[in-house]
Amino acid sequence: FPKSSGNSGSAEERLTHELTPEEQALVEGNVFTRPNLAEFDGKDGRASYVAVNGIVYDVTDRWEDGEHRGLSAGRGETEGFLRPSRGHTVLQGLEVVGGYEEGGSESDGKVDGA
């Protein structure tokens, strides 16, 4: 899982941030897969979680009904966070709730090669 890289470098690198020891423990110990992440879609009062670059963040208080600017909770949205005006600074303010492990599709939570 990514640990840090600051605010310079490639777009993918800017999607990582320095994890506290507590956050790192959550990433390693509370691993989401596509099916269980999908349960946190923000619909019908459920919490809204989104996976970005292998880390799951809680966006419940920021995304209404699990949607925000064309992005959807309950899934991997790394590609969405690579768009201009999103990314590093937004991720810094979100609560880390776990890690995300699943590869092989464009909608997973990891950048290819991460």
NORFEN-V95549 format. One record per residue. N is the residue number from 0. RES is the residue in one letter. PSI is psi in whole degrees, 0 to 359 (none if undefined). Layout:
BEGIN
n = {N | N}
res = {RES | RES}
psi = {PSI | PSI}
END
This chain:
BEGIN
n = {0 | 1 | 2 | 3 | 4 | 5 | 6 | 7 | 8 | 9 | 10 | 11 | 12 | 13 | 14 | 15 | 16 | 17 | 18 | 19 | 20 | 21 | 22 | 23 | 24 | 25 | 26 | 27 | 28 | 29 | 30 | 31 | 32 | 33 | 34 | 35 | 36 | 37 | 38 | 39 | 40 | 41 | 42 | 43 | 44 | 45 | 46 | 47 | 48 | 49 | 50 | 51 | 52 | 53 | 54 | 55 | 56 | 57 | 58 | 59 | 60 | 61 | 62 | 63 | 64 | 65 | 66 | 67 | 68 | 69 | 70 | 71 | 72 | 73 | 74 | 75 | 76 | 77 | 78 | 79 | 80 | 81 | 82 | 83 | 84 | 85 | 86 | 87 | 88 | 89 | 90 | 91 | 92 | 93 | 94 | 95 | 96 | 97 | 98 | 99 | 100 | 101 | 102 | 103 | 104 | 105 | 106 | 107 | 108 | 109 | 110 | 111 | 112 | 113}
res = {F | P | K | S | S | G | N | S | G | S | A | E | E | R | L | T | H | E | L | T | P | E | E | Q | A | L | V | E | G | N | V | F | T | R | P | N | L | A | E | F | D | G | K | D | G | R | A | S | Y | V | A | V | N | G | I | V | Y | D | V | T | D | R | W | E | D | G | E | H | R | G | L | S | A | G | R | G | E | T | E | G | F | L | R | P | S | R | G | H | T | V | L | Q | G | L | E | V | V | G | G | Y | E | E | G | G | S | E | S | D | G | K | V | D | G | A}
psi = {148 | 147 | 311 | 162 | 2 | 203 | 19 | 173 | 196 | 166 | 317 | 319 | 328 | 348 | 4 | 159 | 165 | 119 | 139 | 163 | 323 | 317 | 318 | 320 | 320 | 316 | 319 | 330 | 343 | 79 | 125 | 148 | 170 | 312 | 318 | 334 | 325 | 338 | 343 | 61 | 1 | 3 | 150 | 40 | 0 | 156 | 157 | 114 | 149 | 141 | 130 | 117 | 41 | 3 | 137 | 129 | 149 | 117 | 17 | 313 | 353 | 337 | 120 | 126 | 32 | 16 | 146 | 116 | 46 | 1 | 154 | 138 | 164 | 15 | 173 | 132 | 32 | 312 | 321 | 325 | 350 | 345 | 152 | 149 | 4 | 171 | 227 | 305 | 326 | 315 | 327 | 330 | 3 | 149 | 128 | 128 | 352 | 189 | 170 | 125 | 111 | 128 | 180 | 8 | 156 | 343 | 11 | 174 | 0 | 149 | 140 | 132 | 357 | none}
END
